[in-house]
Amino acid sequence: MRRSEPLPSLDELVAMAAERGIPHLGVAPATVLDRARAALHERKAAGLHAGMAFTYRDPDRSTDPQRAVPGARSVLVAARPYLADEVPRRPSGPQARVARYAWVDHYAPLRDALRDMARRLKRSGERAVAFADDNAIVDREVAHLGGLGWFGKNANLLLPGAGSYFVLGCVVTTAEYPVATPVADGCGSCRRCLDGCPTGAIVAPGVVDATRCLAWLVQQPGTFPPEHREALGDRLYGCDDCQEVCPPTVRWGPRHTVELGAAPDVQAWVDVLELLDASDADLLDRHGRWYVPERDPRWIRRNALVVLGNIGDPHDERTRRTLDRYRVGTDPVLAEHAEWAAAQLGLIGTTT
């Protein structure tokens, strides 16, 4: 490929990233991610992935940058903060909580910046492809190898002096840049994330059993496990608990925030009763940027029914009408969850 511009230096790329709200950029080798590959195969064989696809779909592919860009020499890996500078106030009524990373689409600006970086490298005659929230590569592993942070015991990447409230992405390229030194472990003997997980999903340091992880269970189709429904509490999408008890993240995270401004699509809280009254089209329009299994809004409604069973007011007429409507509805999955929610609120006899 013909070079129309000189190859940018790493310092130039770091500056380019910073201008786009990305304060952390590192370089990992474009070699097979051996540690991640072994872990994915082992955990998949043990059933800890709970049917999760993503990088588990093809571990050999998602751990080989050469499969993404043949002839790659470097992986430029970026971390962009998503902790908001202000926390939206919780409205009145039965409100469901959304994990911080999903309040707005933080991946879109990250992806746009990485694509611009890839285009800049292409103008220098190199091949380059940007990835963010993509099953083509295990971004946490390249972020560790690229010197951005260490793996916390909650399996999140922890950045020194910054914590874990970051979205990650990378550019796999044939351009060659000096590789960073991985960051040493900084957790020490701390185990607050293991003890603080509401379902005990962190079964060993750095090992999460997805069959118990609320962040995955709200994204999985089918029946929400009865043994974890009360633990779901008011969570509609995602779970921040293992980060909210992490000392480095609590201490350093507020130093690295993004402005939400007056964006109309901020979704920190969702009115459960409004959600359960909404049409399929409205639900996908409001929440379609989330991972919705099979693009089927019934799974959002399922989560909302569990939340309503945990936080609803049994004396509220609208709550009772909503649960009665779903209990006699044509969808057996939603009817069963509405039955459970009604029993939780003492509106009917206990279900088994």
N, C-alpha and C positions, 0 to 999 in steps of 0.2 A: 504494500500500500504506500502511495506517495505521501511524503511528509510536506504539509503546507505550513506547519508551524513547528518551532522547536519543542522538544519534549519538556513539559513543565517540571520544575524541581518539586521535591516533596514539600518544601517550605511554601511554594506557590499554591500547591493543592491544599495545604493546611489553611492558608489564608483564604482561599476560595471557599472552603468549607465553613470557616468562621463567619464569613459574610452572609452565609445562608442559615445561620443559627445552629451550626454543628461545631461545638467546642472541642470535640475529641476525634482525632483521626490517627490511625495507626497502620502499620503494614505487617501482614502475615505472609509466610511463604505459600506459594501455590502448589503445595504438595498434599498428599493424602492425609486427612485428619484421622490418624490412626487411633488415638484415644477415643474420639467421638464415635468412630465407626464401631469399635469393639463394644462401647457402652450401648449404642443403639441396638446392635444385634443381641446383646445379653438381655437387655430390658424388654425387647420385643419377645424374645423366647420365653421370658418369665411372665409375660402377660401384663407388665407394668404400663404398657402404652394404652391399654383399654380400647384398642381399635383405632387409636389416633393415627391418621395418615401423616400429613405434613412431612417432616424429614424422616419419619419412620417408614414411609411408603417404599422408598428404595435407599436404604442406608449407604450402599456402595456409591450411588450417584451423589447423594447429598453431602458426602464427605470427600469428594474428589473435585477440586476446582477445575481440573483439566477437562472434566465432563461438561462443565459450563462454558469454558473458553479453551479450546485446544491450544497448546503452546503457551499457556499462561505462566508468568514468572512471579507475579505479585498479586496479593489481595489487599486492596485499600479498604479498611474497615472503619465505619463511623458510628458514633453514638450521639444521639440528639435527645436532650432532656424533655420530659413530658409532665413533670410536676408543675401544676399551675401556680401562678403567683397569688391567686385568690381562690378560696374554696367557695363555690356557690352555696348559698343558704338553702337548707332543706325546707321545701314548701310544706304546708299543712296537709293533713290527710295521709292515707296509706301510700307512702313513697318507697320505691325500690331503688336500691343503690347500684351504681355502675362503677366498675374499677377505673382508676384514674387514667390509664392509658387509652380508654375508650370514650372519654368525655367528648373529644373531637378526634378527627382523623390526623394523628401525628405522623403517620407513615407517608401521607401524601407529600408534605414539604420535604421530608427526608428523601423520598424516592425522586422527587424532581431535582433536588440538589445533586444526588448521585448520578442521575442521568446526564445532567449538565457536565459533571466531571468526566463521565465516560465519553461524551461528545468531544470534550477538549482533548482527551487522549487520542481519540480517533483522528483528530485533525493533525496529530503528530505521526500518523501512520501506524498506530498501534490498534490492536483489537481490544475492546473493553465492553463489558456488560454489567449493568447495575442490578442489584438484587436487594429487596427490602420486604420483609414479611413474606418470604418465598420459600417453597420447599426444596429449591435447587441446592441450597447450601446451609450448613449449620452455622448460623451467624455468631452465636455465642462462643463457639470454639475458635473461629477465626478472630473474634474480638479479643479472646484471651491470648492467643498466639501473637496477635498484633500489638500486645502490650497495653491494652486499654484497661484491663482489670483482672480480678481473680474470680473463680467460681465460689459463690457463697454456699453455705450448707443448704440454703433453700433452692439451689440450682440456678439462681439468678447471677448475672455478671455484676460484680461490685467494683465500681471505679474508685480508685484512691481519692479521698477528699471530695467525693461526689455521691457515692451510694449507687442504688440500682434503678432509680426512676428514669430510665433511658430506653428509647427504641433503637434498634441496631440495624445496620444495613451495610452493604459492601459493593465494591467494584472489582470484578476479576479481570485482570488485564495482562497482556503480553509485555507491557512496560515493566522494567525492572527497577525496584527501589529497595533501599536498605531495610532489612527486616528488623522489627523491634524485639526487645527482650520481654518475655512473659512476666507478668507481675506475680510476686510471691503471695501465698495465702495470707489473708489478713483477718480471718475469723478467729483463729486461736481456739480457745476452749469454749467460746460462746455457743449456746445451743437454743437461743430464744426462739428462732424460727421453727425448730423442731417441736418445742414445747407449746408454741403459740398457734400452730396449725389447728383449725377447728375440727378437722377430721383425722388428724394423725397421718396425713398423706406423705409427709417427708419421712420415709422409712429408714433412711440412713443419710449421713451427710452427703448432700449433692444428689440424692436419689429420691425422686418423687413417684409415688404410685398413682398413676392417673385415674385408677378406678375409685380413688377416694378424693381426688383434687377437685374442689368446687369450681375452680376456673375452667377445668375441662368438662365437668359434668353438666354445666349449663350450656355447653356447646355440643353435647353429644345427643343424638336422637334417641328416642325410646322413652321408657319409664324412668323418671328420676328415682334413684335408689331410696327406698323408704327410710333406711337407716341413716341417711344423710340429709333428710328434708329439714329437720329442725335446725341442724347446723347451718343450713343455707341462710337462715335468718332473713334479712331484707335484701340480699344480693340478687339482682336480676341478671347481671352479666359481669363475669370476672370476679376476682378476689384479691385484695391487697394485704391480707393479714400477715403473711410471712415477711412482707416488706415493712409494714407498720411497726413491727416489733424489732426490726434489725437496727442495732445501735449505729453503725456507720451511715445507713440510709436516713435514719431519723436525725442524726446530728448534722450530716453534710448535705442532705438532699435540698433543704430550703435555700442553700447558696446557689442552686442551679435550677432556675425555673423558667417557664415560658409564659407569655401573656396570652390569656384567653380573650381579653378585650370584651367587646359587646357582641361576639359571635352568636347568631341566633340559634345555632345548632348544637350548643353545649348541652350534653346529656349526662349530668352528674346524678340527677334524680329523675325518675320516671313515675308518673302517677299510675298506680296499678289498675285502678278501676277504669281510667280512661283507656289504658292499653287493652284491657279485656273487652271494651266496647268497640274498639277500632276495627276497621275492615282489614282484610289481608293486604290490599293495596296501600292503605295508610301505614300499616306496620312496616312493610318493606321500604316505603318511602322514608319513614322516620329512622329506622334501625337497620336498613339494608347494608350499611357499610360494616356492620358487625359480621362475624362469622355466624351465619344462620344455617344449620344443617339442612341440606337439600333445598335451600331457599324456601323453606316451609315455615310460615309464621306460627304454626301450631306449637313449635318448640319454644318460642318466646312466650306464648300464652301459658304453656306448661309451667315454665319458670315463674311466671307472674302468679299463677294459682298457688304454687308452693309458698311464695312470698306472702300472699294474702292470708294463707293459713297461719303464717307466723306472726304477722303484724296487724291483721285486720281487726276491726271493731265489731264484735258479734252483735252489738246493739244498733249498728248502722243498717238502715233499711236497704240502701243501695248495695252494700256488701252482701246481704242475705239474698237479694234478688239476683245478683251476678252469679253467686255460687249455685243457686237453684237452677238458673238457666243452663249453666255448664253441666250440672249433674244429670240433667235429662237431655242433654244434647246428643248429637249423632256421632260425635268423635269419642270412642271408648277411652282413649288415653286421657283426654282432657276431662272426661266425666269422672274417671278414677281419681285424678288429682284434685278435682273440685270436691269429690266425696271426702277425701283425706282432709282438705282444708276446712270443710264444714265441721268435720269431727274435731279437728284441732281447736276450732273456735267454740266448741260445745253446742253447735247448732243441731247436731244429730248424734246418734250413738257412735261410739268409737269403732273405727274400721280396723281390720287386720290386714 
